[in-house]
Amino acid sequence: MLQKSVETDEFLDEAEGSDEMFEHYRFVADAGQTLLRIDKFLVNRIESVSRSKIQEAADAGNIRVNEISVKPNYRVKPHDVISIVMAYPPHELEIIPQDIPLDVVYEDDALIVINKKAGLVVHPGHGNYSGTMVNALAWYFRGQEWFNSEDPRPGLVHRIDKDTSGLLVVAKTEAAKMHLARQFYDKTSTRNYQAIVWGSFDSGAEAGTITGHIGRSVRDRKQMDVFPDSEQGKPAVTHYRTLERLGYVTFVECRLETGRTHQIRAHFRHIGHPLFNDERYGGNQILKGTTFTKYRQFVENCFALLPRQALHAKTLGFVHPVTEKYIEFDSELPDDMTQVINRWRTYIAGREDD
């Protein structure tokens, strides 16, 4: 028996996590299953996968039997519950190296951490076949044997939206990719974001948790919706806390417990606080405040300073796939968000002086 969880993002920008970057297979061995090496068992059940790929997944701890990691020589027994996480196979698409500047935060033989600027698509896909971060990586790593120019997602274990800025980790080896993928899949990595959202939370509500399954909208396939009844979508949990109240907007920090497509953007729209200037989720309208022309001009000037959703992937932490030590990286809030926050501070101060 096979259960397979796969979701593609053909019509969406990117994803704020890694769950859609990898295929999850789940098998339950039949009652009459004879003892058989697990690598052979899986090769016979997963289409177009080599035994070496199965063995690499096992070496990375990505094959589990009854929730326990096993090696390739494990013998499958009747009723065993087997799960495996594997990267999507490469597509037939050559990556053209392009000299696009990258802000490299950290690099060693196993991985590289990049602070992605807003406006840069992470990997080639629907409508974006060049000018992506992967094209920039192809230039950065040109001539190095490990970089596969036929894989549109080389080393990627998670993504962030085109117009979201912030930190990403890219693996340089298959072993590192598998190791990191398991952490993101198991939700043991640390991912903290900062955002500006419309509205002010109730007095005393400095922190909270947003829950609700997230799935593709039935009205607009470019959006994700929240389904509180859990009958559609996948489970999603976002924790948040208030960093600063700025009158009609609030500066918040978000910690992802899961990594669904557009999770933060969909969750905050769901609770009535869309991200500031998030066109796809309605945050590019004046949702709070006065009707005065002066105020409307102020908000429009802020939109011009920050022509994207106000979201930044600030902190990223994980266990290093080689040293097995936890490492964490932090990035500065980008200038466009900083300028808008300062504008709101000035606006609120002026209003209080009236």
C-alpha positions, 0 to 999 in steps of 0.5 A: 500500500502506498501513500504519496504526498506531493504538491507542485507550485506551478501557479505560485511564486515560491513557498515560505518553507520546504514541505513542497520541495520534497516528495514524501512516500509512505508504504505499509508492508503487506502481511505476507511480506518476505524479508527484503532489503529496504533499498530493494523494496523501495526501488521496486515501488518508486518510479524512476529512482536508482538504488544509489539515491535510495541508499543516499536517502538512508545514509542521511536518515531520511528512510524511517521504519516505524518512525526509526531511521534505518540503513539500506540493509534493513530487512522489511518485515510484515506490517512495517510502516516505511516513510522516505523523503526525497528531492524531486528529480531534475527536470529537462531544463538547462540552467544558464549561468548569469552574473547576478550579485549574491549576498553570501552570508556564510559558505563552507564545503557543505552549504552556502547561506544567502541573504536574498534580496526582494524581487529575486525569484529563487528558481526557474519555473512557470514564467521565470526561466532566467534571472533567478537565484539559481541562475546566479548560483550557476554563475557563482559555482561555474566550473565546480563539478558538484553543480548540476546545470540540468537541475532547476533546484540544485541544492535547494531545501526551502524557498521564500517568495519572490518579493520576500527578502531574507535568508536561504540555505543551499546544500552543496552535496547530496548528503547535505541536501538530504540532511537539511531536507529532513530537518525542514520536513521534521520542523526542527529548523528555526525560521523567524520572519519580520513583517508589517501588518495592517491593524493593531492587535487587542490591548494585551495581545502581544503574542499569539498563534494562528492555526488552520489548514492551508490549501490552494484557493478554489476562487483564485489558484494564485492564492492560498486560503485557510480552511479552519475545518481541516477538510482541505489543505495541510496543517499550518501553524504560525506563532507571532509576537508584537515588536512595535505598535505603529498606529494603523499598522503593527511590526511583528515577528513570526516563527514558522512551525510549518512551511506551507506556501504563502503561509504567513501571508495567508494566515495574517489575511485570515485573521484580518491583518494582511501584510502591508502592501501585499497585493495578492492578499489585499494588503495594497489597499488602505485598510485602516486609518482616516479618510483624509487626503493627507493620510491617503497620500502618506500611505501611498508614499509608503507603498512607493517606498516598499513596492512589495509585501512587507516580509523579511526572513530574518533568522535561519537556524539548523544543525550543520549536516557535517559538524552536527552542531546547531548554527544560526544566522541573522540578517538586517531588516532591509532598507525599504522596510526600515524606511517605512517603519520610520515613516510610521513612527514619525506619523504617529509622533506627529499625530500625538503632538496634535 
